[in-house]
């Protein structure tokens, strides 16, 4: 089976509460487990970066739902690819809160990624963190 991998960024709603953030993470885990979607969701207080993987039509349907979700805006697909395996086979969705400063965000992300993740993917995800980080 081929899987579709997709990474996107978005801007969180200004009034997003901590409870809503945890609800997003829990709902993603529950629904993704049912849909066979796995991945990683990063949040730095203002922006999301999500990497999802699953059957191509399922990932496309998920993206349509995410584009309609009022808890974020400015959804921008950053990368898509087809692959024969999953990068996050054990994570229906892992929510990782990262600090907004780039240097700390990289550390937060790299510590959260699974140990067996290929270095090329680890570096690509860490590089994408720049898209949601703020230098201070």
Secondary structure by P-SEA (a helix, b strand, c coil): cbbbbbbbbbbccccccaaaaaaaaaaaaaaaaaacccbbbbbcccbbbbbbbccaaaaaaaaaaaaaccccccccccccccccccccccccbbbbbbcccaaaaaaaaaaaccccccaaaaaaaaaacccccccc
